[in-house]
Amino acid sequence: MKHKSSLFRLLCLAAESCALPLVGGQAVMEGVLMRNGGTSALAVRRPSGSIFVESRRWRTVGPKGLRGVRFLRGFPVLVETLANGVRALNRSADLSTGEEDSSPMTRGQVALTLAMALGAAVLLFVAAPHLLALGMQYLGLGGGMTGLSFHLWDGLFKFLMFIGYIAAISFLSDIRRVFQYHGAEHKTIHAFEAGGPVNVESARRGSRLHPRCGTTFLLFVLSAAIVLHAVLVPLFLLFWEPSSALVRHAGVVCFKIALIVPVSALAYELIHYAASVDGGLWGRVLRAPGLLLQLLTTREPDDGQLEVAVAALREALGPESPFAGRFQSPDTTVME
């Protein structure tokens, strides 16, 4: 036991001398997807009770050099995260019901799924808030699209619909379990970033909230959209304002859809900045809204869910990683 303890300390020292990789993850059906650079790993609890772990290549979008360009990298990162997430979610749904030999989604199926999801998001978080803000103008409680009040109402309805949507789906039992795995993902990453062993016990002590969470990113997207819409829509209408009100509003909605690209780029930089600042007052203020929102999108996981998250992170880092000695291996089936 003494030799094993010494070996473990040596491994820890070797790991600490290396740069800590920036890992991230996503909750899926009965499991967790973890990413480490160009590699990801999906771990899912099977109906038999064992953990299925699958190593996966992280599929990127756009030129590789674009990922180093600030204020340009946000949108392609968003698209590739959604695409990889859809594939992992579909695969986890099959695995969690015992269908291990199901064929992966084709590019066409992924594109169609993303198009449908983005279409629903546009209707719910772009078109509907715009119409509601128009209704406030009709009631005399707001101004036109060239004024600030219209965009404040539009932003308020965006936030209310976003929070309401999350609150509504949290009543579904399957979604509550996904939220538990979301918490397990955060706790495991906290245990890894804290140093020392990464296992169920160390993950259990961590917080279920994390500043780099995708939920926080969505909150920054909404905030950036409100600011950019309030500034750019009036400028847009200075150069294009048809006489038909229907055409004018339809054009503004289309313009807002096009602004998803710069909005996501700005939000990506904001979340990176918020996560990088120190633990002073300014850092806490920046991170507080996102962490509060995560109280809705995460739940306290049980030990079995933490075990799945640990297995996913261990596989994402790989057996040759200098951090491999910090993990304890649960009962898994690994597919390369």
N, C-alpha and C positions, 0 to 999 in steps of 0.2 A: 504493500500500500504506500510505503514511503517513496519507493522508486516511481510509482505511478503519479504520486503527487508532485514530485520533482519534475517529471516529464511534462506534466500539465502546466506547471509554472513556466517552464522553458518555452512551451508552445505559446503561452499567453504573451511572454516577453517578445517572442519573434513576431507575433501578430501585431502587437502594439507598435513595433518599429516600422510597420507598413502603413501606407495611407489607408484609412478606413474607407471602403467603398460606399458610395451613396446608393443605398438600396431603397426600394419602394415596393408597394404591393397593391393588391385589390382583392376584396372579398368576392367569392363566387358561390355557387350552390354547393353547400356542404364542404367548402374548402377555401383555399387561399392561393392566389397567384402572386409570386414574388419575382422581382426583377433585379438583376445585377448587370448593368451595362447591356451588352448584346445578348445576354442569356437570361432566360426566365424559367421558372419551375412552377408547375401546378400540382398542388397536393389536395386530394379529395378523400373524404371519409366514405368508404364503400358500405353497402348494406350489410356486408359480413362483419363490419367493425374494423377491418384493417385499413391502412392508409395507402392509397395509390399515389405515387409521385412520378411525375413525367417531366423530363427536361425538354425545354422548348427554345427555339431560336426566336429572339425578339425581332419582329419584322418592322423595318423602318420605312419612312415615307420621305421622299424628296432627297436632294443631294446631301451627302454626309457633312460637307463643309458648312451647311446652313445651320447646323446645331450649335455652332460656336458664335453665331451672329446674334447679338442681342436685338430684341424687338422684331426679329424675323423668325426666330426658332419656335415661338409659342404655338402658332397654328399647326405646323406639321407635327409637332410633338403631341398636340391635342388629337389630331386625326389618327396617328399611329397608336396612341394609347387607347382610343376608342376601338380601333380595328383589332388590336391584340386582345383587348378586354372582351369583345364580342366572341372571338374564337374561344377564349378560355371559359367564358360563361356557358357557351353551347356545349363544350366538352365536359365541363363539370356537371351539367344537367344530365348528360348521358351516364357519366361515371357514378353519380350519386344514386342512380336507379339500377345500376348493375350492367349497363350496356357498354362494356369496355372496348368492343371491336367496332364501334361506330366510326364512319368515315369522317374526316375533318371537313370543315366548311370550305367551299371553294371561294375564290376571290369574288365571283359574281354574287354568291350568297351573302358574303360579308358586306359587299357594297350595297346590296339591296337592304340588308338589315340596318346599316348605318343611315341610308337615305330615309328609311321609314322612321327611324328614331329621331333624326334631325328634323324631319318634317313635322313630327309631333311636337318637338321642342319649339320649333318656330311658331306653330299655332298657339301653343300654350304660353310661351314666354316672350313672344314678339307681337304677334297679331292681336291676341286677346287683350294684353295690357294697353296696346295702342287704342283699341276700340273702347275700352273702359275709360281711358283718359279723354277720348273724344266725347264720351257720355258726360263726363264731368264738365267739359266745355259747354255742352248743350244745356246743362243744368245751371250754368252761370257760375260754377265754382272753379273754373280754370280758364286759361287763355288759349290762344291758337298755338300752332306748332312752332312759330317763331319766338314764342315766349318761354320763360323758364318754368312757369307753373305747369304747363302741359307735360313737360318731361319729368317734373317731380312726381306728378300723379302717375305717369307711366312707370317710373321707377318704383314707386310705392306698390303698385299692383304687381309688378314683377316679383318683388320680395314676398308679398303676401301669397301669391300663387306658388312660388317656390317652396316656402315654408309649409303651406297647406298641403302641397303634393307629398312632401316628405312625411308629414304627420299622418296623412291618409294611408299611405302604403305601409307605414309602420304597424298598422293593425293586422296586416296579413302575416300569418304564422311563418311562411317561407321567408318573407322579407325580414322578420325579426331575427331569424337564424342567420341570415346574411349579415345583418347588423352586428350580431355577436361575433361572427368571423371577422368582420371589419375591426372590431375591438381587439380580437386576438392578433390580427396583423400588426396593429399599432403597438401592442404590448411587446410583441416579439422583436420588432425593430428597436424599440426602446432598450430592451435587454441587450441586444447586439451592440448598440451605440454606447451603452454604459460600460462595456468591457466585462470580463469575467465569463463564467459559463452561460451558455444560452440553452435553457431548458424550460420545462413547464413552470418550475418553481420560480426561476428568475423572471420569466415573462409575467407571471401572475402579479408580481410586485410593481410592474410598470403601469403607466397611465394608459387608458384606452384612447386618449386624445393625442394627436401629433400635428405639429405645425405645417408639415408638407403634405397634408391630406388632400385628396382630390375634392373633397367637400369644400375645403377652404378655397381651392382654386375656383370652384363654381361661384362662390361668394364674391371673389375678386372679379370674376367675369361680369356678374350683375352690377357691381359697383363701377367698373370701368365702362360698362355699357351706358349707364346713366350719365356719366360725365361726358363721354364722347357724343352721345346722342344730343345732349343739351347744347353742345358747342357746334357740332358738324351739321345737324339737321337744319338749323336756321341758315347756315352758310349755303347748304345745298339748295334751299328754297330761294336764295337770292339769285341763283343762276337758272333755276328751273321751277316755275310755278304756273302750271296750266290753269285755265279758267274752270275746268271741271273739278269739283271737290273730290269726286270718287277717284279720278285719275291721280290727283295730287296725293291723297292718302295712300293709294296703292303704291305709288312711286316711292313715298317715304318709307313704307314698310319694306319694299324691296331694297332700298338704300340701307336700312337697318340690318337686313340679312347680310348684305355685302360687308357691313362693318364688323361682322363676326371675326373676320381675319385680323384686323388691327386690335379689336377688343381682346381676343384670346392672347395675342402677342403681348399686349400691355399687362394683362392679368398674370401671365406666366412670369414676367419680370417682377411683378409686385409680390407674388408668393415667394419667389426666390429671395427677394430682399427681406421680406418679413421673417423668413426662416433663418437668414444669415445674421441679422442684427443680434446684439448681445441681450442678456436677460434684464437690461435696465427698463425703466419706465416706458420709453418709446417702443422697445421691442414687445413688451407685454401689451401695450395698447394696440399695436398692429396685429398681434396674433389673437387677441381676445375674441373678436367676432367669429373667426373661423373655429376656434376651440369651443365656443358656446354652441355653434351650429352642430358640431360633432356630437354634442350631447344627444341630438336627435338621431344621427346616422350611425352611432355605435351603441352597443350594449355590452355589459360585462360577460365575457365568454366563460365557458366551463373548461376544465382541464383537458378534456378531449379535443376541444376546438383549439386550444393553445398548442397541443401536441401536433395538430395538423399544420399550424402556422410555422412552428419550429422546423418541421420536416421540409416545408416549402422553401424556407430561407436557407437551410443547410444545403439543399440540392441546387438552389440558385447560385450559391457561392462556389460550389463544386468541391470534390474531394481533394483537389490539389491546392485549395486555398490555404493560406497561412492561418486562417481562422477556423479551419475544420476541427481542430482539437477542442474547440469550445462547445461543441454540440454533442448531445447524447442522442443516439439513434433509436427512434421508436420502431415498431413493427411496420415496415413499408414494403411496397413493391415498386421497384424503380424501372421505368421504361426509358430507354435512350432515344 
